[in-house]
Amino acid sequence: MNQPVRSAALPGLPLRPAPSSSTPVEMLLPRGADPAARAVLRLLQRLEHGTLDLRWPDGSHLRLGPGGEPRAMLAIRDERVFRAVLRSGDIGFAEGYIAGQWQTDDLPALLRLMLANRETIERLIFGGWWGSLLHRLHHWRNRNSREGSRRNIHAHYDLGNAFYRLWLDPTMNYSSAWFDGDHAMGLADAQTAKVVRALAEAGVQPGSRVLEIGCGWGAVAEAAARRGAHLTGVTLSTEQLAWARERLAGQGLAGRADLRLQDYRDIADEPFDALVSVEMFEAVGREYWPSYFETVARCLKPGGRACIQSITIRDDLFDRYVRSTDFIQQYIFPGGLLPSDREFRLAAERAGLVVERALAFGPDYAETLRRWRQSFHLAAGKVARLGFDTAFVRTWDFYLAYCEAAFDTGNTDVVQYTLRRP
């Protein structure tokens, strides 16, 4: 991973005066700056929160924003990034980071600053309509039909168990931990607490027949089996399925779990006593939300409960979000789409399900991501030895920081919903 640029003032280099929104852009640009830099700088002059130390390739720098927190530094190495941002918004910005066109000493802080000012710099987040058209078409092609779902899950989760094992905690939970207000707790303990709560909310008891949609590496299956329940789990990831089956067999619990490579839409078992689904809903796609909730309702016995953990986006951001596409959808989770809290509840209720409770714990996801990113950095050399190149490492570094910033600022949240079939 490239070395970060430190934010300390560089001796002998000019610090341009802090500009106001009325300061002519030409006074703030280095000589010969890319024309696209003018348009970006005009938008950055509108910052309403925090402080941005912007550094140019010639070494000069200026401060933007009203001052105070959040504070961040952005060092431009290649001015082509300005054209990419105007064309493709956060996708172009991320691609610039991946290509080394800009650097910062604190990536989550820079992204928090941008999100705190999203209303005034919307063009830098969403890009231009024409420039983002190809990205929107690409996202549309990744919709989650049965074939598309298999392809999309393979693209992310089948990168290899060896890769994920390098930086996830030993429980192999790739979803938010629940610290319950105690961020001094170890990550593995907080992950176990999340699983225990999900099973309790679903009403899992000894002898329960449990369905898990998206069984991952088997953490929920193992916990349910240890409770004396029998869990049927479905996944579309061949890598995760192999790990989960081996995990259960190694604990002598294979007889208490039936783990399958199967689409959730094809489950034809008798109704279950309880259902759990942890951060799988984000991969369903809005077009298929009705089929997902219809499956939940069909697979639960009358009176049965489900605990569904899902990342959500703020209600007021949802409509703009679904009309566009972002870095996560293009590079990390093809076909993915976050619900808002309002939209999740409406979709569940349309299927006849009752939302009994909801626990939101977004700050815990920010903490989870901070720990993942730290572990990922420590494992960067081993990641490279697995055959992943520098662009891949920088892509995942941006992804983890991008999500951390989104949860820190409240743009996204994570919720455990307790649903009941009447």
Sequence and secondary structure as in RCSB ss.txt:
>XXXX:A:sequence
MNQPVRSAALPGLPLRPAPSSSTPVEMLLPRGADPAARAVLRLLQRLEHGTLDLRWPDGSHLRLGPGGEPRAMLA
IRDERVFRAVLRSGDIGFAEGYIAGQWQTDDLPALLRLMLANRETIERLIFGGWWGSLLHRLHHWRNRNSREGSR
RNIHAHYDLGNAFYRLWLDPTMNYSSAWFDGDHAMGLADAQTAKVVRALAEAGVQPGSRVLEIGCGWGAVAEAAA
RRGAHLTGVTLSTEQLAWARERLAGQGLAGRADLRLQDYRDIADEPFDALVSVEMFEAVGREYWPSYFETVARCL
KPGGRACIQSITIRDDLFDRYVRSTDFIQQYIFPGGLLPSDREFRLAAERAGLVVERALAFGPDYAETLRRWRQS
FHLAAGKVARLGFDTAFVRTWDFYLAYCEAAFDTGNTDVVQYTLRRP
>XXXX:A:secstr
       S  TT  EE    TTS GGGTS TT  HHHHHHHHHHTT  SEEEEEE TTS EEEEEEESSSEEEEE
ES THHHHHHHHHTHHHHHHHHHTTSEE S HHHHHHHHHHTTTTTHHHHH  HHHHHHHHHHHHHT  SHHHHH
HHHHHHHTT HHHHHTTS TT   S    TT TTS HHHHHHHHHHHHHHHTT  TT EEEEES TTSHHHHHHH
HTT EEEEEES HHHHHHHHHHHHHTT GGGEEEEE  GGG  S  EEEEEEES GGGT GGGHHHHHHHHHHHE
EEEEEEEEEEEEE HHHHHHHHTS  HIIIIISTT    BHHHHHHHHHHTT EEEEEEE HHHHHHHHHHHHHH
HHHTHHHHHHTT  HHHHHHHHHHHHHHHHHHHHTSEEEEEEEEE  
